[in-house]
Amino acid sequence: QVQLVESGGGLVQPGGSLRLSCAASGSIFSVRTMGWYRQAPGKQRELVTVITGDGSTNYADSVKGRFTISRDNAKNTVSLQMNSLKPEDTGVYYCHAEVAEINAKGGEYGVDYWGKGTLVTVSS
């Protein structure tokens, strides 16, 4: 079983910065796409940013120019640098990973995993 553990959440003032990290561990053959989602109270979970295994990235329009995603394939970790934070960035941030696994017959397949989330609060 694969585990995703986020860290780095907390309280920050508007305009401040915060860095989130996520580490994948367990029975991993390889990690494919990794990303960050967030969910504000009473709102639907939304994609913030995603990074593929070869380093290609995509960002939600609301965070472009402010957030940067990066990964370390050797350590199966992904980070999210958040700058110029706004109150609307407040929410629980979830790490997501598509992990390639091997079944009993030796076949490869992808499985989605989620972290438990880390709370980011942007408030003065």
CORVEN-V7344 format. One record per residue. RES is the residue in one letter. OMEGA is omega in degrees with one decimal (999 if undefined). Layout:
res = <RES;RES>
omega = <OMEGA;OMEGA>
This chain:
res = <Q;V;Q;L;V;E;S;G;G;G;L;V;Q;P;G;G;S;L;R;L;S;C;A;A;S;G;S;I;F;S;V;R;T;M;G;W;Y;R;Q;A;P;G;K;Q;R;E;L;V;T;V;I;T;G;D;G;S;T;N;Y;A;D;S;V;K;G;R;F;T;I;S;R;D;N;A;K;N;T;V;S;L;Q;M;N;S;L;K;P;E;D;T;G;V;Y;Y;C;H;A;E;V;A;E;I;N;A;K;G;G;E;Y;G;V;D;Y;W;G;K;G;T;L;V;T;V;S;S>
omega = <-179.8;177.0;173.3;-178.0;177.9;175.2;174.5;179.6;179.8;179.9;179.5;178.8;175.7;-177.0;-179.5;-177.6;178.8;177.5;177.5;177.1;178.8;179.1;176.4;179.4;179.5;-178.2;-175.4;170.7;173.4;178.2;178.1;-179.7;173.2;-178.9;177.5;173.4;176.0;-179.3;174.9;179.5;179.5;-178.5;178.5;176.9;-177.8;176.8;176.5;-178.8;179.7;177.2;-178.9;-179.9;179.9;173.7;177.1;-175.4;171.9;-178.6;169.6;-178.4;-175.7;-177.1;-179.7;-179.5;-178.8;-177.9;176.9;177.8;177.0;-179.3;174.7;-175.3;-179.4;-178.5;-178.2;178.3;175.8;-178.7;177.1;175.6;-177.3;179.2;178.7;-174.7;-179.8;177.7;-179.8;173.7;-178.7;177.2;174.3;-178.8;-176.7;172.8;177.4;176.5;169.2;-174.5;174.5;179.7;-178.8;179.3;-175.7;-179.7;178.5;179.3;-179.9;177.1;-178.2;179.8;177.6;176.5;-178.6;170.5;180.0;176.4;174.4;-173.6;173.7;178.9;179.1;-175.3;175.7;999>
